[in-house]
Amino acid sequence: MSDANVSRLALLRFLEEVQRRDLERTRRWIAAEEQRDAERQREMQARLPAPDWLLERGLNAHSAPVYVHVGGCWNAGKRSGGVARDQALRAFAEGVPACPHCRPDTELGYVDG
């Protein structure tokens, strides 16, 4: 065997080792990503479903409600909390206005009066 063949063979063996290590690293990345995906899926399944109705409070926890929203309304403030259907209807009866964007009064079939 000539030196050129031995050098070429040595280079190919080196390339094989580099590729083997790259493949192992890629497989570790895939396994880590699969684990993250599984954790995200478990978190999503563990989350409570979004409430159907929201009651938005004023500036503090003791202030009167300022709006009733449909659950998931883009305009609901951070001080909004989920309420049952009957609580949303009661809020309307007590004079709490409906959000002008999501119109929960329409969704609930509430007619003032």
Backbone as XML, in Angstrom:
<?xml version="1.0"?>
<chain id="A" units="angstrom">
  <residue number="1" name="MET">
    <atom name="N" x="0.835" y="-1.183" z="0.000"/>
    <atom name="CA" x="0.000" y="0.000" z="0.000"/>
    <atom name="C" x="0.874" y="1.237" z="0.000"/>
  </residue>
  <residue number="2" name="SER">
    <atom name="N" x="0.468" y="2.187" z="-0.741"/>
    <atom name="CA" x="1.249" y="3.414" z="-0.802"/>
    <atom name="C" x="0.825" y="4.352" z="0.308"/>
  </residue>
  <residue number="3" name="ASP">
    <atom name="N" x="1.673" y="5.364" z="0.550"/>
    <atom name="CA" x="1.366" y="6.370" z="1.570"/>
    <atom name="C" x="0.090" y="7.139" z="1.236"/>
  </residue>
  <residue number="4" name="ALA">
    <atom name="N" x="-0.178" y="7.364" z="-0.059"/>
    <atom name="CA" x="-1.377" y="8.092" z="-0.476"/>
    <atom name="C" x="-2.626" y="7.310" z="-0.091"/>
  </residue>
  <residue number="5" name="ASN">
    <atom name="N" x="-2.596" y="5.990" z="-0.265"/>
    <atom name="CA" x="-3.749" y="5.163" z="0.108"/>
    <atom name="C" x="-3.951" y="5.140" z="1.619"/>
  </residue>
  <residue number="6" name="VAL">
    <atom name="N" x="-2.882" y="5.037" z="2.369"/>
    <atom name="CA" x="-2.978" y="5.017" z="3.832"/>
    <atom name="C" x="-3.497" y="6.362" z="4.308"/>
  </residue>
  <residue number="7" name="SER">
    <atom name="N" x="-3.030" y="7.430" z="3.772"/>
    <atom name="CA" x="-3.485" y="8.762" z="4.158"/>
    <atom name="C" x="-4.960" y="8.940" z="3.827"/>
  </residue>
  <residue number="8" name="ARG">
    <atom name="N" x="-5.352" y="8.462" z="2.645"/>
    <atom name="CA" x="-6.753" y="8.572" z="2.247"/>
    <atom name="C" x="-7.624" y="7.727" z="3.171"/>
  </residue>
  <residue number="9" name="LEU">
    <atom name="N" x="-7.174" y="6.525" z="3.492"/>
    <atom name="CA" x="-7.917" y="5.656" z="4.389"/>
    <atom name="C" x="-8.008" y="6.277" z="5.778"/>
  </residue>
  <residue number="10" name="ALA">
    <atom name="N" x="-6.945" y="6.865" z="6.255"/>
    <atom name="CA" x="-6.942" y="7.517" z="7.569"/>
    <atom name="C" x="-7.924" y="8.691" z="7.583"/>
  </residue>
  <residue number="11" name="LEU">
    <atom name="N" x="-7.942" y="9.445" z="6.492"/>
    <atom name="CA" x="-8.880" y="10.561" z="6.396"/>
    <atom name="C" x="-10.328" y="10.078" z="6.383"/>
  </residue>
  <residue number="12" name="LEU">
    <atom name="N" x="-10.575" y="9.012" z="5.670"/>
    <atom name="CA" x="-11.939" y="8.469" z="5.629"/>
    <atom name="C" x="-12.368" y="7.951" z="6.998"/>
  </residue>
  <residue number="13" name="ARG">
    <atom name="N" x="-11.454" y="7.306" z="7.724"/>
    <atom name="CA" x="-11.768" y="6.834" z="9.083"/>
    <atom name="C" x="-12.039" y="8.030" z="10.008"/>
  </residue>
  <residue number="14" name="PHE">
    <atom name="N" x="-11.245" y="9.076" z="9.844"/>
    <atom name="CA" x="-11.466" y="10.293" z="10.635"/>
    <atom name="C" x="-12.851" y="10.885" z="10.327"/>
  </residue>
  <residue number="15" name="LEU">
    <atom name="N" x="-13.186" y="10.972" z="9.035"/>
    <atom name="CA" x="-14.491" y="11.486" z="8.628"/>
    <atom name="C" x="-15.618" y="10.633" z="9.207"/>
  </residue>
  <residue number="16" name="GLU">
    <atom name="N" x="-15.431" y="9.335" z="9.179"/>
    <atom name="CA" x="-16.444" y="8.425" z="9.737"/>
    <atom name="C" x="-16.654" y="8.708" z="11.228"/>
  </residue>
  <residue number="17" name="GLU">
    <atom name="N" x="-15.578" y="8.923" z="11.958"/>
    <atom name="CA" x="-15.681" y="9.198" z="13.399"/>
    <atom name="C" x="-16.375" y="10.539" z="13.651"/>
  </residue>
  <residue number="18" name="VAL">
    <atom name="N" x="-16.040" y="11.539" z="12.870"/>
    <atom name="CA" x="-16.686" y="12.855" z="13.003"/>
    <atom name="C" x="-18.181" y="12.722" z="12.734"/>
  </residue>
  <residue number="19" name="GLN">
    <atom name="N" x="-18.555" y="12.014" z="11.696"/>
    <atom name="CA" x="-19.960" y="11.841" z="11.352"/>
    <atom name="C" x="-20.699" y="11.030" z="12.423"/>
  </residue>
  <residue number="20" name="ARG">
    <atom name="N" x="-20.026" y="10.023" z="12.990"/>
    <atom name="CA" x="-20.639" y="9.237" z="14.059"/>
    <atom name="C" x="-20.943" y="10.127" z="15.256"/>
  </residue>
  <residue number="21" name="ARG">
    <atom name="N" x="-20.001" y="10.990" z="15.618"/>
    <atom name="CA" x="-20.208" y="11.901" z="16.746"/>
    <atom name="C" x="-21.315" y="12.918" z="16.437"/>
  </residue>
  <residue number="22" name="ASP">
    <atom name="N" x="-21.315" y="13.417" z="15.198"/>
    <atom name="CA" x="-22.381" y="14.344" z="14.797"/>
    <atom name="C" x="-23.745" y="13.672" z="14.886"/>
  </residue>
  <residue number="23" name="LEU">
    <atom name="N" x="-23.825" y="12.431" z="14.446"/>
    <atom name="CA" x="-25.085" y="11.705" z="14.489"/>
    <atom name="C" x="-25.528" y="11.483" z="15.938"/>
  </residue>
  <residue number="24" name="GLU">
    <atom name="N" x="-24.602" y="11.130" z="16.816"/>
    <atom name="CA" x="-24.937" y="10.952" z="18.235"/>
    <atom name="C" x="-25.451" y="12.266" z="18.835"/>
  </residue>
  <residue number="25" name="ARG">
    <atom name="N" x="-24.786" y="13.366" z="18.526"/>
    <atom name="CA" x="-25.206" y="14.671" z="19.034"/>
    <atom name="C" x="-26.594" y="15.033" z="18.498"/>
  </residue>
  <residue number="26" name="THR">
    <atom name="N" x="-26.810" y="14.804" z="17.218"/>
    <atom name="CA" x="-28.118" y="15.093" z="16.626"/>
    <atom name="C" x="-29.196" y="14.248" z="17.290"/>
  </residue>
  <residue number="27" name="ARG">
    <atom name="N" x="-28.913" y="13.001" z="17.553"/>
    <atom name="CA" x="-29.886" y="12.140" z="18.232"/>
    <atom name="C" x="-30.169" y="12.633" z="19.650"/>
  </residue>
  <residue number="28" name="ARG">
    <atom name="N" x="-29.165" y="13.158" z="20.345"/>
    <atom name="CA" x="-29.395" y="13.731" z="21.687"/>
    <atom name="C" x="-30.281" y="14.966" z="21.584"/>
  </residue>
  <residue number="29" name="TRP">
    <atom name="N" x="-30.041" y="15.804" z="20.573"/>
    <atom name="CA" x="-30.882" y="16.993" z="20.362"/>
    <atom name="C" x="-32.330" y="16.586" z="20.078"/>
  </residue>
  <residue number="30" name="ILE">
    <atom name="N" x="-32.490" y="15.560" z="19.250"/>
    <atom name="CA" x="-33.838" y="15.079" z="18.939"/>
    <atom name="C" x="-34.513" y="14.558" z="20.198"/>
  </residue>
  <residue number="31" name="ALA">
    <atom name="N" x="-33.811" y="13.780" z="20.996"/>
    <atom name="CA" x="-34.388" y="13.234" z="22.232"/>
    <atom name="C" x="-34.779" y="14.359" z="23.187"/>
  </residue>
  <residue number="32" name="ALA">
    <atom name="N" x="-33.925" y="15.364" z="23.303"/>
    <atom name="CA" x="-34.236" y="16.504" z="24.185"/>
    <atom name="C" x="-35.457" y="17.262" z="23.676"/>
  </residue>
  <residue number="33" name="GLU">
    <atom name="N" x="-35.549" y="17.455" z="22.370"/>
    <atom name="CA" x="-36.703" y="18.160" z="21.793"/>
    <atom name="C" x="-37.978" y="17.339" z="21.971"/>
  </residue>
  <residue number="34" name="GLU">
    <atom name="N" x="-37.891" y="16.035" z="21.817"/>
    <atom name="CA" x="-39.056" y="15.173" z="22.044"/>
    <atom name="C" x="-39.515" y="15.252" z="23.500"/>
  </residue>
  <residue number="35" name="GLN">
    <atom name="N" x="-38.560" y="15.325" z="24.411"/>
    <atom name="CA" x="-38.907" y="15.448" z="25.825"/>
    <atom name="C" x="-39.595" y="16.787" z="26.096"/>
  </residue>
  <residue number="36" name="ARG">
    <atom name="N" x="-39.063" y="17.883" z="25.513"/>
    <atom name="CA" x="-39.707" y="19.188" z="25.681"/>
    <atom name="C" x="-41.120" y="19.191" z="25.105"/>
  </residue>
  <residue number="37" name="ASP">
    <atom name="N" x="-41.283" y="18.577" z="23.935"/>
    <atom name="CA" x="-42.616" y="18.486" z="23.327"/>
    <atom name="C" x="-43.573" y="17.713" z="24.224"/>
  </residue>
  <residue number="38" name="ALA">
    <atom name="N" x="-43.113" y="16.611" z="24.787"/>
    <atom name="CA" x="-43.957" y="15.809" z="25.676"/>
    <atom name="C" x="-44.337" y="16.607" z="26.925"/>
  </residue>
  <residue number="39" name="GLU">
    <atom name="N" x="-43.390" y="17.381" z="27.467"/>
    <atom name="CA" x="-43.685" y="18.217" z="28.641"/>
    <atom name="C" x="-44.708" y="19.293" z="28.291"/>
  </residue>
  <residue number="40" name="ARG">
    <atom name="N" x="-44.556" y="19.933" z="27.141"/>
    <atom name="CA" x="-45.523" y="20.947" z="26.711"/>
    <atom name="C" x="-46.911" y="20.333" z="26.540"/>
  </residue>
  <residue number="41" name="GLN">
    <atom name="N" x="-46.947" y="19.140" z="25.971"/>
    <atom name="CA" x="-48.229" y="18.456" z="25.771"/>
    <atom name="C" x="-48.886" y="18.141" z="27.122"/>
  </residue>
  <residue number="42" name="ARG">
    <atom name="N" x="-48.097" y="17.679" z="28.095"/>
    <atom name="CA" x="-48.634" y="17.391" z="29.436"/>
    <atom name="C" x="-49.147" y="18.665" z="30.085"/>
  </residue>
  <residue number="43" name="GLU">
    <atom name="N" x="-48.422" y="19.759" z="29.939"/>
    <atom name="CA" x="-48.852" y="21.045" z="30.507"/>
    <atom name="C" x="-50.160" y="21.502" z="29.878"/>
  </residue>
  <residue number="44" name="MET">
    <atom name="N" x="-50.283" y="21.351" z="28.574"/>
    <atom name="CA" x="-51.503" y="21.768" z="27.887"/>
    <atom name="C" x="-52.692" y="20.932" z="28.353"/>
  </residue>
  <residue number="45" name="GLN">
    <atom name="N" x="-52.479" y="19.645" z="28.546"/>
    <atom name="CA" x="-53.563" y="18.780" z="28.988"/>
    <atom name="C" x="-53.935" y="19.049" z="30.438"/>
  </residue>
  <residue number="46" name="ALA">
    <atom name="N" x="-52.977" y="19.496" z="31.239"/>
    <atom name="CA" x="-53.232" y="19.753" z="32.652"/>
    <atom name="C" x="-53.909" y="21.100" z="32.883"/>
  </residue>
  <residue number="47" name="ARG">
    <atom name="N" x="-53.802" y="22.001" z="31.925"/>
    <atom name="CA" x="-54.415" y="23.319" z="32.081"/>
    <atom name="C" x="-55.933" y="23.207" z="32.154"/>
  </residue>
  <residue number="48" name="LEU">
    <atom name="N" x="-56.480" y="24.058" z="32.962"/>
    <atom name="CA" x="-57.932" y="24.133" z="33.026"/>
    <atom name="C" x="-58.446" y="24.779" z="31.753"/>
  </residue>
  <residue number="49" name="PRO">
    <atom name="N" x="-59.613" y="24.358" z="31.300"/>
    <atom name="CA" x="-60.155" y="25.013" z="30.107"/>
    <atom name="C" x="-60.469" y="26.476" z="30.403"/>
  </residue>
  <residue number="50" name="ALA">
    <atom name="N" x="-60.392" y="27.291" z="29.377"/>
    <atom name="CA" x="-60.692" y="28.716" z="29.541"/>
    <atom name="C" x="-62.153" y="28.868" z="29.957"/>
  </residue>
  <residue number="51" name="PRO">
    <atom name="N" x="-62.437" y="29.804" z="30.855"/>
    <atom name="CA" x="-63.830" y="29.996" z="31.269"/>
    <atom name="C" x="-64.663" y="30.552" z="30.113"/>
  </residue>
  <residue number="52" name="ASP">
    <atom name="N" x="-65.955" y="30.284" z="30.182"/>
    <atom name="CA" x="-66.855" y="30.783" z="29.131"/>
    <atom name="C" x="-67.125" y="32.277" z="29.299"/>
  </residue>
  <residue number="53" name="TRP">
    <atom name="N" x="-67.077" y="32.748" z="30.551"/>
    <atom name="CA" x="-67.420" y="34.148" z="30.844"/>
    <atom name="C" x="-66.400" y="34.723" z="31.803"/>
  </residue>
  <residue number="54" name="LEU">
    <atom name="N" x="-66.116" y="36.001" z="31.654"/>
    <atom name="CA" x="-65.158" y="36.695" z="32.513"/>
    <atom name="C" x="-65.811" y="37.922" z="33.122"/>
  </residue>
  <residue number="55" name="LEU">
    <atom name="N" x="-65.409" y="38.212" z="34.349"/>
    <atom name="CA" x="-65.848" y="39.431" z="35.020"/>
    <atom name="C" x="-64.590" y="40.245" z="35.295"/>
  </residue>
  <residue number="56" name="GLU">
    <atom name="N" x="-64.510" y="41.429" z="34.701"/>
    <atom name="CA" x="-63.331" y="42.287" z="34.864"/>
    <atom name="C" x="-63.582" y="43.256" z="36.012"/>
  </residue>
  <residue number="57" name="ARG">
    <atom name="N" x="-62.665" y="43.247" z="36.967"/>
    <atom name="CA" x="-62.769" y="44.119" z="38.134"/>
    <atom name="C" x="-62.047" y="45.435" z="37.877"/>
  </residue>
  <residue number="58" name="GLY">
    <atom name="N" x="-62.335" y="46.403" z="38.771"/>
    <atom name="CA" x="-61.667" y="47.702" z="38.707"/>
    <atom name="C" x="-60.231" y="47.594" z="39.180"/>
  </residue>
  <residue number="59" name="LEU">
    <atom name="N" x="-59.698" y="48.680" z="39.684"/>
    <atom name="CA" x="-58.276" y="48.752" z="40.028"/>
    <atom name="C" x="-57.858" y="47.899" z="41.207"/>
  </residue>
  <residue number="60" name="ASN">
    <atom name="N" x="-58.786" y="47.540" z="42.093"/>
    <atom name="CA" x="-58.390" y="46.658" z="43.185"/>
    <atom name="C" x="-59.418" y="45.543" z="43.335"/>
  </residue>
  <residue number="61" name="ALA">
    <atom name="N" x="-59.082" y="44.568" z="44.127"/>
    <atom name="CA" x="-59.929" y="43.371" z="44.246"/>
    <atom name="C" x="-61.296" y="43.677" z="44.842"/>
  </residue>
  <residue number="62" name="HIS">
    <atom name="N" x="-61.421" y="44.791" z="45.541"/>
    <atom name="CA" x="-62.685" y="45.112" z="46.203"/>
    <atom name="C" x="-63.550" y="46.076" z="45.396"/>
  </residue>
  <residue number="63" name="SER">
    <atom name="N" x="-63.045" y="46.532" z="44.271"/>
    <atom name="CA" x="-63.829" y="47.476" z="43.470"/>
    <atom name="C" x="-64.894" y="46.736" z="42.662"/>
  </residue>
  <residue number="64" name="ALA">
    <atom name="N" x="-65.875" y="47.480" z="42.240"/>
    <atom name="CA" x="-66.985" y="46.906" z="41.480"/>
    <atom name="C" x="-66.497" y="46.428" z="40.111"/>
  </residue>
  <residue number="65" name="PRO">
    <atom name="N" x="-67.170" y="45.434" z="39.558"/>
    <atom name="CA" x="-66.813" y="44.979" z="38.211"/>
    <atom name="C" x="-67.047" y="46.082" z="37.186"/>
  </residue>
  <residue number="66" name="VAL">
    <atom name="N" x="-66.194" y="46.113" z="36.168"/>
    <atom name="CA" x="-66.320" y="47.140" z="35.135"/>
    <atom name="C" x="-66.861" y="46.597" z="33.817"/>
  </residue>
  <residue number="67" name="TYR">
    <atom name="N" x="-66.686" y="45.306" z="33.548"/>
    <atom name="CA" x="-67.185" y="44.695" z="32.318"/>
    <atom name="C" x="-67.427" y="43.209" z="32.524"/>
  </residue>
  <residue number="68" name="VAL">
    <atom name="N" x="-68.346" y="42.692" z="31.742"/>
    <atom name="CA" x="-68.514" y="41.247" z="31.570"/>
    <atom name="C" x="-67.969" y="40.945" z="30.175"/>
  </residue>
  <residue number="69" name="HIS">
    <atom name="N" x="-67.176" y="39.881" z="30.050"/>
    <atom name="CA" x="-66.567" y="39.496" z="28.770"/>
    <atom name="C" x="-66.909" y="38.053" z="28.442"/>
  </residue>
  <residue number="70" name="VAL">
    <atom name="N" x="-66.846" y="37.727" z="27.165"/>
    <atom name="CA" x="-66.855" y="36.334" z="26.735"/>
    <atom name="C" x="-65.462" y="35.792" z="27.048"/>
  </residue>
  <residue number="71" name="GLY">
    <atom name="N" x="-65.370" y="34.555" z="27.516"/>
    <atom name="CA" x="-64.059" y="33.960" z="27.790"/>
    <atom name="C" x="-63.163" y="34.041" z="26.576"/>
  </residue>
  <residue number="72" name="GLY">
    <atom name="N" x="-61.928" y="34.436" z="26.768"/>
    <atom name="CA" x="-60.984" y="34.556" z="25.660"/>
    <atom name="C" x="-61.046" y="35.889" z="24.934"/>
  </residue>
  <residue number="73" name="CYS">
    <atom name="N" x="-61.848" y="36.837" z="25.428"/>
    <atom name="CA" x="-61.925" y="38.153" z="24.780"/>
    <atom name="C" x="-60.547" y="38.809" z="24.764"/>
  </residue>
  <residue number="74" name="TRP">
    <atom name="N" x="-60.167" y="39.332" z="23.624"/>
    <atom name="CA" x="-58.848" y="39.977" z="23.498"/>
    <atom name="C" x="-58.758" y="41.249" z="24.330"/>
  </residue>
  <residue number="75" name="ASN">
    <atom name="N" x="-59.893" y="41.797" z="24.710"/>
    <atom name="CA" x="-59.894" y="43.072" z="25.421"/>
    <atom name="C" x="-60.048" y="42.910" z="26.941"/>
  </residue>
  <residue number="76" name="ALA">
    <atom name="N" x="-60.150" y="41.684" z="27.404"/>
    <atom name="CA" x="-60.297" y="41.452" z="28.843"/>
    <atom name="C" x="-58.995" y="41.834" z="29.547"/>
  </residue>
  <residue number="77" name="GLY">
    <atom name="N" x="-59.117" y="42.602" z="30.610"/>
    <atom name="CA" x="-57.933" y="43.042" z="31.342"/>
    <atom name="C" x="-57.361" y="41.950" z="32.228"/>
  </residue>
  <residue number="78" name="LYS">
    <atom name="N" x="-56.208" y="42.235" z="32.812"/>
    <atom name="CA" x="-55.534" y="41.273" z="33.682"/>
    <atom name="C" x="-56.316" y="41.019" z="34.963"/>
  </residue>
  <residue number="79" name="ARG">
    <atom name="N" x="-57.232" y="41.907" z="35.278"/>
    <atom name="CA" x="-58.012" y="41.753" z="36.509"/>
    <atom name="C" x="-59.302" y="40.985" z="36.255"/>
  </residue>
  <residue number="80" name="SER">
    <atom name="N" x="-59.340" y="40.220" z="35.173"/>
    <atom name="CA" x="-60.530" y="39.446" z="34.831"/>
    <atom name="C" x="-60.435" y="38.044" z="35.408"/>
  </residue>
  <residue number="81" name="GLY">
    <atom name="N" x="-61.577" y="37.551" z="35.851"/>
    <atom name="CA" x="-61.626" y="36.190" z="36.371"/>
    <atom name="C" x="-62.843" y="35.469" z="35.824"/>
  </residue>
  <residue number="82" name="GLY">
    <atom name="N" x="-62.730" y="34.160" z="35.717"/>
    <atom name="CA" x="-63.806" y="33.350" z="35.181"/>
    <atom name="C" x="-65.010" y="33.314" z="36.105"/>
  </residue>
  <residue number="83" name="VAL">
    <atom name="N" x="-66.190" y="33.351" z="35.522"/>
    <atom name="CA" x="-67.437" y="33.241" z="36.274"/>
    <atom name="C" x="-68.374" y="32.295" z="35.531"/>
  </residue>
  <residue number="84" name="ALA">
    <atom name="N" x="-69.346" y="31.779" z="36.266"/>
    <atom name="CA" x="-70.359" y="30.908" z="35.674"/>
    <atom name="C" x="-71.377" y="31.749" z="34.906"/>
  </residue>
  <residue number="85" name="ARG">
    <atom name="N" x="-72.140" y="31.094" z="34.083"/>
    <atom name="CA" x="-73.162" y="31.760" z="33.273"/>
    <atom name="C" x="-74.123" y="32.566" z="34.137"/>
  </residue>
  <residue number="86" name="ASP">
    <atom name="N" x="-74.608" y="31.976" z="35.217"/>
    <atom name="CA" x="-75.571" y="32.689" z="36.067"/>
    <atom name="C" x="-74.953" y="33.909" z="36.734"/>
  </residue>
  <residue number="87" name="GLN">
    <atom name="N" x="-73.656" y="33.848" z="37.049"/>
    <atom name="CA" x="-72.978" y="35.014" z="37.627"/>
    <atom name="C" x="-72.854" y="36.138" z="36.604"/>
  </residue>
  <residue number="88" name="ALA">
    <atom name="N" x="-72.588" y="35.768" z="35.358"/>
    <atom name="CA" x="-72.502" y="36.781" z="34.297"/>
    <atom name="C" x="-73.862" y="37.440" z="34.095"/>
  </residue>
  <residue number="89" name="LEU">
    <atom name="N" x="-74.910" y="36.648" z="34.068"/>
    <atom name="CA" x="-76.263" y="37.208" z="33.923"/>
    <atom name="C" x="-76.624" y="38.094" z="35.108"/>
  </residue>
  <residue number="90" name="ARG">
    <atom name="N" x="-76.257" y="37.671" z="36.312"/>
    <atom name="CA" x="-76.521" y="38.476" z="37.516"/>
    <atom name="C" x="-75.788" y="39.808" z="37.434"/>
  </residue>
  <residue number="91" name="ALA">
    <atom name="N" x="-74.542" y="39.780" z="36.927"/>
    <atom name="CA" x="-73.771" y="41.018" z="36.787"/>
    <atom name="C" x="-74.488" y="41.983" z="35.845"/>
  </residue>
  <residue number="92" name="PHE">
    <atom name="N" x="-75.009" y="41.490" z="34.749"/>
    <atom name="CA" x="-75.779" y="42.349" z="33.839"/>
    <atom name="C" x="-76.982" y="42.944" z="34.564"/>
  </residue>
  <residue number="93" name="ALA">
    <atom name="N" x="-77.693" y="42.112" z="35.312"/>
    <atom name="CA" x="-78.887" y="42.568" z="36.038"/>
    <atom name="C" x="-78.529" y="43.636" z="37.068"/>
  </residue>
  <residue number="94" name="GLU">
    <atom name="N" x="-77.290" y="43.573" z="37.572"/>
    <atom name="CA" x="-76.829" y="44.550" z="38.561"/>
    <atom name="C" x="-76.229" y="45.783" z="37.904"/>
  </residue>
  <residue number="95" name="GLY">
    <atom name="N" x="-76.243" y="45.844" z="36.586"/>
    <atom name="CA" x="-75.797" y="47.041" z="35.882"/>
    <atom name="C" x="-74.378" y="47.027" z="35.366"/>
  </residue>
  <residue number="96" name="VAL">
    <atom name="N" x="-73.687" y="45.901" z="35.460"/>
    <atom name="CA" x="-72.329" y="45.831" z="34.914"/>
    <atom name="C" x="-72.444" y="45.795" z="33.389"/>
  </residue>
  <residue number="97" name="PRO">
    <atom name="N" x="-71.735" y="46.674" z="32.699"/>
    <atom name="CA" x="-71.862" y="46.713" z="31.236"/>
    <atom name="C" x="-71.178" y="45.530" z="30.545"/>
  </residue>
  <residue number="98" name="ALA">
    <atom name="N" x="-71.664" y="45.236" z="29.362"/>
    <atom name="CA" x="-71.048" y="44.210" z="28.513"/>
    <atom name="C" x="-69.864" y="44.826" z="27.780"/>
  </residue>
  <residue number="99" name="CYS">
    <atom name="N" x="-68.842" y="44.043" z="27.577"/>
    <atom name="CA" x="-67.703" y="44.502" z="26.770"/>
    <atom name="C" x="-68.226" y="44.848" z="25.378"/>
  </residue>
  <residue number="100" name="PRO">
    <atom name="N" x="-67.897" y="46.024" z="24.875"/>
    <atom name="CA" x="-68.395" y="46.404" z="23.554"/>
    <atom name="C" x="-67.712" y="45.649" z="22.408"/>
  </residue>
  <residue number="101" name="HIS">
    <atom name="N" x="-66.650" y="44.912" z="22.709"/>
    <atom name="CA" x="-65.921" y="44.204" z="21.659"/>
    <atom name="C" x="-66.396" y="42.765" z="21.484"/>
  </residue>
  <residue number="102" name="CYS">
    <atom name="N" x="-66.584" y="42.049" z="22.597"/>
    <atom name="CA" x="-66.965" y="40.637" z="22.485"/>
    <atom name="C" x="-68.458" y="40.404" z="22.668"/>
  </residue>
  <residue number="103" name="ARG">
    <atom name="N" x="-69.194" y="41.398" z="23.140"/>
    <atom name="CA" x="-70.649" y="41.382" z="23.280"/>
    <atom name="C" x="-71.182" y="40.122" z="23.985"/>
  </residue>
  <residue number="104" name="PRO">
    <atom name="N" x="-70.808" y="39.915" z="25.257"/>
    <atom name="CA" x="-71.296" y="38.736" z="25.967"/>
    <atom name="C" x="-72.803" y="38.759" z="26.194"/>
  </residue>
  <residue number="105" name="ASP">
    <atom name="N" x="-73.398" y="39.945" z="26.232"/>
    <atom name="CA" x="-74.849" y="40.021" z="26.405"/>
    <atom name="C" x="-75.565" y="39.355" z="25.229"/>
  </residue>
  <residue number="106" name="THR">
    <atom name="N" x="-75.033" y="39.536" z="24.034"/>
    <atom name="CA" x="-75.593" y="38.886" z="22.845"/>
    <atom name="C" x="-75.402" y="37.383" z="22.926"/>
  </residue>
  <residue number="107" name="GLU">
    <atom name="N" x="-74.190" y="36.968" z="23.305"/>
    <atom name="CA" x="-73.870" y="35.537" z="23.426"/>
    <atom name="C" x="-74.783" y="34.862" z="24.464"/>
  </residue>
  <residue number="108" name="LEU">
    <atom name="N" x="-75.054" y="35.578" z="25.545"/>
    <atom name="CA" x="-75.878" y="35.023" z="26.616"/>
    <atom name="C" x="-77.373" y="35.173" z="26.361"/>
  </residue>
  <residue number="109" name="GLY">
    <atom name="N" x="-77.720" y="35.944" z="25.356"/>
    <atom name="CA" x="-79.127" y="36.188" z="25.081"/>
    <atom name="C" x="-79.780" y="37.095" z="26.121"/>
  </residue>
  <residue number="110" name="TYR">
    <atom name="N" x="-78.954" y="37.956" z="26.730"/>
    <atom name="CA" x="-79.453" y="38.842" z="27.774"/>
    <atom name="C" x="-80.137" y="40.056" z="27.146"/>
  </residue>
  <residue number="111" name="VAL">
    <atom name="N" x="-81.360" y="40.286" z="27.578"/>
    <atom name="CA" x="-82.100" y="41.469" z="27.150"/>
    <atom name="C" x="-82.348" y="42.303" z="28.381"/>
  </residue>
  <residue number="112" name="ASP">
    <atom name="N" x="-81.870" y="43.534" z="28.369"/>
    <atom name="CA" x="-82.013" y="44.431" z="29.527"/>
    <atom name="C" x="-83.487" y="44.638" z="29.814"/>
  </residue>
  <residue number="113" name="GLY">
    <atom name="N" x="-83.852" y="44.461" z="31.063"/>
    <atom name="CA" x="-85.238" y="44.751" z="31.389"/>
    <atom name="C" x="-85.688" y="43.824" z="32.412"/>
  </residue>
</chain>
